[in-house]
């Protein structure tokens, strides 16, 4: 996973969400990522850590957009742990511009009786890769990896699951 290594080397911005044992968040957490694609090529390497302890519940919504017509690369990593009997709804909209390359790795570890409900909507005409690597570390786990994409122009949209 060379892009994850590149993220670790260059990352300087991130989000940590910790939901303690038995806590259910009443409202979704909405993470908005805005890439500014200016005249000079740029890159960003964000990291998201989500940890739901046992019997916790949360919904996380991510929106990824870009401003400007310049060239940019987003190389993100999410590290997600869903504890025993915990539930996470994880929903992502990727709608960056044609000159933005979006590469994202979701590493998900699920424990016994956990539920992970994931949906990714990818729009646009750039280069997009969304990779999800799930570790099922228990029994009676529900892992739903769903999505839809609508590429235009010269779009290359790649969804990979392990």
C-alpha positions, 0 to 999 in steps of 0.5 A: 500500500504505497499510497498509505505510506505516502500519506503517513510520510506527508500527512499534516491534517486529520480528524479523530472521532472517538465514541465511548462504550454504550454511547449513541450519537444522536446526530450525524458527524459531517466531515467536509473536505475542500481541495483548492486546485489553484495554478500550482499543482498541490497535494494533501494527505488527510487522515481520519481516525474513527473508533467506536467502542463496544455498544456505541453507535454513530453516523459519519458523512463525508463530503469531498469537493474541490474549488478551482480548475488547477491540478491537485491530488488528495491521498487520504486514509481512514482508520476505522474500528467498530467494537463489539455490538457497535454500529457505524453508518459511513457515507461518502460523497466524492465530487471533486473536479476533473483535475483532482486525483482522489485516492482514499484507503479505508481500513476497517476493523470490525469486532463481534456482532458489529455493523458497518454500513458504507455507501460511496457516491462518486461523481465527476470526471477525474481520477478516483480510487476508493479502496476498502480493506475490512478485517472481520475480527469476530463472528456475526458481523455485518459489513455492507459496502455499497456505492454508485458512480457517475463518471463523465468525460475522461473519468476513471473511477476505481472501487476496490474491496478486500 
